[in-house]
Amino acid sequence: MKLILLVLTLWSGSGEPPKTEMETRVDRSAFPAPALEVLQGALASAREIRWYRETDGRQTGYEAKFRTRHGRYSAAFDSAGRWRDLERVVRERDLPAPVRATLAAWGAERNLRVRVTRVQERWLPDLHQPDAVRIAELVGAERPPVLDYEIETETHGGNTLARYEFRIGPDGSLNSVRRIADLTAGNLLF
């Protein structure tokens, strides 16, 4: 019951439900066959490949994490193996100025200090291109055009500490903000 109240409390602070993502490492054999087929070309030159089942609220999916010469990637799929998105980890200093300005303005409006803890470039499927081709091209390119940035932050203001996930376009447009629910036992009060 306390866990439900915690999640509802976190949800009430922003327009979207909180991020409650949990990942569990699985064997390659547990990954959906359609997803493995789509990833085949992209993983040809990949190393450090890891397979995960993830849940975010009531939604379950799969994620493959791997490294290539262009960086660390994660490819997410729904439970049926349909591609959802591709992300690549980048440094905070690689963020365009409009993205940094949006984060700073969001924090200033709320009197919060915002510290970036993780940045990922993000791409989605293209209706005009097969998923396997698109993923292979994105993974093979050094700097493909970015759809948006997924940025995880820690904020501090007054007596409040919180974590948020932002999705911000390269032009600085704020697409979404979700509070990250920390569901570890150390944060629950009994």
LINZI-V736212 format. One record per pair of residues at least 6 apart in sequence whose ideal C-beta (glycine too) atoms are under 6 Angstrom apart, sorted by sequence separation. I is the first residue (numbers start at 1). GAP is how many residues later the second one is. D is the distance in whole Angstrom. If there is no record, write none. Layout:
# LINZI-V736212
I_GAP_D + I_GAP_D
This chain:
# LINZI-V736212
11_6_5 + 77_6_6 + 78_6_6 + 125_6_6 + 138_6_5 + 168_6_6 + 11_7_6 + 54_7_6 + 66_7_6 + 107_7_4 + 155_7_5 + 10_8_4 + 76_8_4 + 126_8_5 + 167_8_4 + 53_9_6 + 54_9_5 + 65_9_5 + 76_9_5 + 154_9_5 + 167_9_5 + 52_11_5 + 63_11_5 + 64_11_5 + 75_11_5 + 103_11_6 + 153_11_5 + 166_11_5 + 51_13_6 + 63_13_5 + 74_13_5 + 152_13_5 + 164_13_6 + 165_13_5 + 50_15_5 + 61_15_6 + 62_15_5 + 73_15_5 + 123_15_5 + 151_15_5 + 164_15_6 + 165_15_6 + 61_16_6 + 49_17_4 + 61_17_5 + 71_17_5 + 72_17_4 + 150_17_6 + 163_17_4 + 61_18_6 + 48_19_5 + 60_19_5 + 148_19_5 + 149_19_5 + 31_20_5 + 46_20_4 + 47_20_5 + 148_21_5 + 46_22_5 + 28_23_5 + 45_23_6 + 124_23_6 + 92_24_5 + 123_24_5 + 146_24_5 + 26_25_5 + 39_25_6 + 121_25_5 + 122_25_5 + 122_26_5 + 25_27_6 + 26_27_5 + 35_27_6 + 92_27_5 + 148_27_6 + 122_28_5 + 23_29_4 + 24_29_5 + 90_29_5 + 120_30_5 + 23_31_5 + 31_31_6 + 89_31_5 + 90_31_6 + 119_32_5 + 21_33_6 + 22_33_5 + 87_33_4 + 88_33_5 + 118_34_4 + 21_35_4 + 87_35_5 + 116_35_6 + 117_35_5 + 20_37_6 + 85_37_6 + 86_37_5 + 116_37_6 + 117_37_6 + 85_39_5 + 114_39_5 + 115_39_5 + 114_41_5 + 35_42_4 + 83_42_5 + 112_43_4 + 113_43_5 + 38_45_6 + 112_45_4 + 35_46_4 + 111_46_5 + 34_47_3 + 83_48_5 + 32_49_3 + 86_49_6 + 99_50_6 + 86_52_6 + 102_66_5 + 99_69_5 + 102_70_4 + 68_71_6 + 101_71_6 + 70_72_6 + 102_72_5 + 98_73_6 + 99_73_6 + 96_74_5 + 98_74_3 + 41_91_6 + 38_93_5 + 42_93_5 + 38_94_5 + 42_94_5 + 41_95_4 + 42_97_4 + 19_146_5 + 19_159_5 + 18_161_5 + 19_161_5 + 20_161_5 + 16_162_5 + 14_163_6 + 18_163_4 + 14_165_5 + 13_166_6 + 10_169_5 + 10_171_5 + 7_174_6 + 2_186_6
